[in-house]
Amino acid sequence: MKSIPAHGRDAATILDDLRARSARDTDWRGGRVFSLVYHAGEEHEELLRAAHATYASANLLNPMAFASLKQMENELVEMTGRLFHCAGAVGAVTSGGTESILVAVAAYRDRARRERPWIRRPELVVPTTIHPAFDKAAHYFGVRLVKVPVGPDLRADVRAMARAIGWRTIGLVASAPQYPHGLVDPIGELGELAQKKKLPLHVDACVGGFILPWLEKLGRRIPHWDFRVPGVTSISADLHKYGYAGKGASLLLWRSIDAMKYQIFVATDFPGGVYASPTMIGTRPGGPVAAAWAAMQSLGEAGYLALAEKAIGAADRLRDGIAQIPGVALVGNGSATIVAYAGGTGVDTYALADRLEARGWTVDRQHRPASIHLTVTANHAPIVDAYLADLRAAVADVQRDPALAKSGSAPMYGMAAKMPIRRLVAGQVRKMITEMYTRRDP
């Protein structure tokens, strides 16, 4: 469809068109996707749709006009603050983890501008496993990331991060857990370091925020990562991940309003009136806020515990099954719901990924080290045996035909992982995405 229709189409035809288009996507309801969708069942999905539709035209940009939305945001913040062991926490709903991180980095920068105005090139000290959203935030806001290699256990190296702190440092960052391998950084020790150096500490719990508390209640040994750690200043946590809310909804929480105030933007010279916003975006869609509130109200503690038990059970079964397949090995071997593994001798990891995709799985490829990533949810419990069977078959394919490492996407990923000049990799990826967005007339 190249142009706007001369006359509007009827609703039934449009909806049929949408259903036909979506049918070509990967079967996420059947558990064939591991990090993009968090599905808690069809009944829950219907609730999210209905809640979203109720507030589809509402706009939290003006909380006085839409007071009910602001009340829901307040309740989401308060409920989550208590979950993270800080009844007085404050914060805001954002459009996703990336926006939460963008807002946090901008706020840390502006806090430093106010309190330490002599810093012209502010720096954040972070482990190398930190999410790329921090790179994006640093790029946008003129902040330099001082990236510190992780330890042999793939967790943040506290001593190395301490050595990296300088007079330009405006904050520290850690993950709970870090995305690549599902490991929780030593946030207790980093909190002590932050207090000693009088620096704020942000915890990126975008993945873990709504699963780690329930795993802890289920008896898993989870190191303290939230506001129980005195040095933690702010936490980002995605409602649309293990909060099983609709896309896109995340939370950025602060221990106190004194810390949060730096994220609030105000413009007073606009002829259209005073403009104020606590997040990056102006228009704040009401649908995701309402759907997130509905999800939390519907599931309750019992529902979240049940979903967490299913998710961790599936992750454990995947870890156990992968450990028993000759030719592959777990990477990191965390105790939460992220599983990472790699091909061993004679089994190219990226060729393995290609063979899994040929069997209908969406595969998340990683590098440094080369590995395959699985974010496991309750929705994956029924497909564990099928995945392990396909993985065994894929390993056999690659062992039988080593030339598979030189076909498909394997050579591209392998080359990108080994290229020493990262700018060349970035240039190739930028070129690929440019091609994707280039308009081609018939």
N, C-alpha and C positions, 0 to 999 in steps of 0.2 A: 504494500500500500504506500504509494509515493506522495499522496497529497490528502488533505482533509476532504472527506466525502462531500459532494455537493448537497446531499440531503442526509440527515441523520439516519443511522441504522436502528432497527428495533432492538430492544434490550435482550430478548431471547437469542437473537442471532449473534449479538456481541458476546454474550456469555458462552454460547456454544463455541465461538471462535477462540475465546480465552482457554476453555477447557481443552480444545484440540491442540493449541500451542503448548500448554503445560504438559500434555501427555508425552511430548518429545523429551522432556527433561528427565534427569536421573530419578529413579524410584526412591525418593527419600522416605516416603511412608514405609517402604519395605526394608529400611535400614541399609540402603546401598551407599549412603553418604555419611561421612564420619565427623565433619566439623562445621558444616554450614547450617544444619537444621537440628533443632532440639524438639522432639515430638513426644507429647504425653498422651497420645490417643485421639481418636476422632471426636469423641464427646468434648474433650478439652479444646480441641481445635475449633469446634463450632462455637463454644463459649467465647473464645478469643475473637472470632469473626464478629459475633454479635456485639460484644463490648466495643470493639474497634468501630463498627458501623454506627453505634449510638453517638460516638463523639468524632465521627469522620470529618466534620466541618468545623469543629471547635479549635480554638487557637490559644494556647497558654501564654502567648506573647503578652496578653493583657489578663493578668490573674484576677482583676476586679470584674471584668466582663464575664469571665468563666471561673467563678469562685469554686465551683464543684471540682473542676480540674485541679486547682491549686490545693484543695483539701485532699484530693487523692495523692498528689505529689507529696504533700506533707506526711500523709500516712505511710506511703512507701518508704520515705526517708526514715521515719520513726521506727517502723517495724524492722527495717534492715539495720538501723543503728543498734537496736537492741540485740538483733541476731549477731552483730559484730561486737557486742559487749561495750556499747557506749550509748546509754539512754539519752544523752544530750547531744548526739551527733546531728549535724545539719548538712544540707546538700541539695542537689537538684537532679531531676531526670534529664538525661541527654539522649541523643539519637543512637548511641552505640558506644562501644568501648573506645574507639578512636577519638570520638568527640570528648569523652570523659578525660582521656589522656591529654588531648590538645588543651582543654580548659585548665587542667592541673598544671601543665608546663607553663602556660601563659601566666597563671596566677603566681607560680613560684618566681617567675621572672619579674613580675610587677611588684611582688613583695620585696624582692632584692633591690629593685629600683628605689623603693621607698626607704628601706632600712639601710641599704649599703650602696648609695648612688655612685660611688667611685668605681663600681664594677661595670666596665664597658663591654666585656665579652664574657657573659655569664656561662657557667659550666654546670652540668649535672653529672655526677659520678654514677655509672650504671654497669651491671654485668653484661657480657656480650650476648647473653640469652634473652635480653629484654626485647619486648615486642617492637616491630618496625614502626608502630604508631608514634613511638618516642622519637625516632629519626625524623618522621614527618613533622612532628611538633617542633623539634629543634630547627629543622629547615625553615619552617614558616616564621618562627619567632626569634631567630637570631641567637639561639642557644647552642652551645657546643656540648656534645655528648662525649664524656671521657669514658670510653668503653674498657672495662677491666676483664681480662680472661677469667673464666670460671675455674674452679678447682677440678681435681681428678674425678670428683663425684658429680660434676656438671652443675653444681650449685654455686651461688655467688661466693667469691673468695673475700672474706671480711678484711683480712689483713691487707690484701692487695688493694681493696677499695679504700682503706684507711690511708695507704701510702699515696693514692691518687688524689686525695683531697688537697686543694690549694686555696689561695686567697680569693680566687674567682668562683669557687664552688658555691652554688646556691641551694643544693639539695642532693639527696640520695634517692635511688629507686631500687626496689626489689620486686620479686614476683611470687604469687601464691596461687597456683604454681606457675612456673615458666612454661610457655606453650610447647616448645619442641619436645621435651621429654617428661613433662608432668611432675617436676620436682619443685618442692617448696624451698625457697631460699632461706638461709639462716636469719630470719627477720628479727628474732630476739636479740642476737648479737649486733645486727645492723642498727636496731633501735638504740642500744647502748652507745654505739658509735655516734649516731645522730645527736643524742643528748650531750655527749661529751664535746662534740664539735659545734654544738648549738645550731644544728642544721635541721630542716624539715625532712621527713622521710615519707615518700609515696609508695604505697603497696599496690601493684597492679594485680588485682584479683578478678579481672574481667572474666576469666574462665572459672576460677575456683570459688568466687564469692558465695555462690548459691549451691555449692556441693560440699565444700570442706566442712562447714558447720554440721551438716547432717552426717557426714562420715564420722566425725568426731563423736556425735551422739550415738552412732552405731558401734562405737568401741574401737575405731581405728586410731592409731597413734599419729596424730597430726600436730606438728609443732605450732606453738602460738604464732599467729601471723597478723592478727587483727588489732583492734584498739586495746586489747589486753597488754600489748607491748607498749610501754609508755612513750617511746620515741616515735610511734607512728602518727603522722599528721593527717594523711588523707588516704582514701581507698577508692579505687574504681572497681565496679562489679557490674557485670552485665545481667540484666533481668531477662534478656531474650536468649540467654544460654541456659544454664541449669535452673534459672528461675522459671523456665518454661513459659515465658511471656511471648507476645507477638513481636516481630521485627518492627522498628528498631527501638529498643529501650535499654538504657544503662543507667547506673547511678554513680555520681561522684559525691562521696561523703567526706566530711571534715570533722575533726574532733571538736572544733569550736567555731563560732562565727568570726572570731578574731582571725582565724586562719582562712576562712572561706571568703571574707570580704574582698580579697584581691581578685577574685574571679568575676566580680560584678562590673560590667561595662556601662558607663553612663555618658551620653552626649547631650549637651545643653544648648548648642548653637543652632540646631536644626530648626528652620522656620516652621516645620510641622509639629513642633513641640518637643518636650524632653523625651529622650529615648533611653531606656534602660533595659539591660538583658543580663541574666546570670549565666548564659551558655553561649556557644559559638553561633548558633543559628538564630535568626530573628523569629520567623513564624515557627511555633512549636506545636506540631500536630497533636491534637487531643487523643486520637485513636490509640497510639501506642501506650500512652499513660493509662488510659482506661483499661486496655487489655492487660497491662501489667498488674494493675490493681485487682482486676477480676481473677487473674491467674493465682495471685497470692491468697485471695479470699477463698477461692475454690479449692485449692490444694490443701492449704493449712499445713501445720507441722506434720501431721500424720501422712498426708499425701507426699510431701517432700521426702520424708523418711523412706516411704515405700519406693519412690522413684530412685532415690540414692542407693537403696539396697539392691535394686535391680541393676542399676548402672555399674556399681562396684562388683557385683557378682559376674556380670558379663565381662568386665575388664579383667578380673582375676582368671576367668576361664580362657580368655584370649591369651593372657600372659602365660598361663600354664601350657596351653596348646602350642603356642609359638616356641616355647622352650623345648618342646619335645620333637620339633621338626628339624632334622639334620639339614644344615645349609643356611640357616638363619639364626640370628641371636638378638636378644632384647638389648635395647640401648637405654641406659639410665635406670630402668626397672623401678619406677616410682611406685608408690602405694596408693595413688589416687586413680582417677578414671581416664588418664591419658596413657596410651601404650605406644611405644616406639620400638622399631626393630629394623635390622639391616641384614643384607645378604652376607654370607661368609665366603670362605675361599671357593672360587669357581662359580659363585652366584652373584651376578651383578645386580645391585639393588634397584637400579632404574629399569633394567630389563624385566626384573620381577614386577615392578610397578606396571609396566606395559602389559604384561600377561594377566595381571589382576584386572586391569581396565578392560581387556578383551573379554573378560568373564562378567562384565557388567558392574564393577565396583568403581566408585569415584575415589581416586588415590591422591593423598597429600604427600608430595615428595619433599624431603628435607636434605640439607647438606651440612657439612662440618659437624658431625660426620654424615655421610650419605645414609639416609634412613627413610622409613615410611612411618607416617604419623596416623594414629587413630584416636580421636576424641570419642570416647564411648559413653552412650547414654542409655536410659532405660529402654529406648526403642530398639537397641541392638541385641537385647537378650535373646530374641528368637532366632537370630541369624548367625550366632557364634559358630555353630557346627558347620554351616554352609561356608562361612568365610575360611575357616581352618582347612576345610576340604579343598577349596579353590586355591588356598595358599600352598598346600602340599603339591597340588597339580602344577601350579605356576613354578615352584622350585624345580620340579622334575623337568618341566619344559626348558628352563634356562640351563640346567645341568646337562641336558641332552643336546642342546644346541647353543654353544657359546657365542655363535654369530648373532644371537638376539641382542647382545650388548652393543652391536654396531648398527642396529636398525630401530625403527620407530622413534620415540622421543628419547631413548636411553642415551645416545651419543650427545644430544644437546644438553641434557641435564648433567651428564658426566663431565662434559667440557666446562660448563658454567661452574661446577663445583670445584674444578681444579685451576681455573684461570687465576693467576696471581694478581692481575690488575682489575680491581672490582669495577672501575669505570667502564671497562670494555663490556663487562657483563651488563651493567646498567644501560649502556648504549644499545646493546642488542635487544634487551627487554623493552626499552622505550620504543625502539623501531617496530617491534612486534605489536605493541599496543597501538602505536600510531596507525599501523596497517589496519588494525581491527576497527578503528574509528574513522578511517578514510572513506569518504563517500564515493561510491562507484555507480555512475548512471549507466543504464543499459545502452 
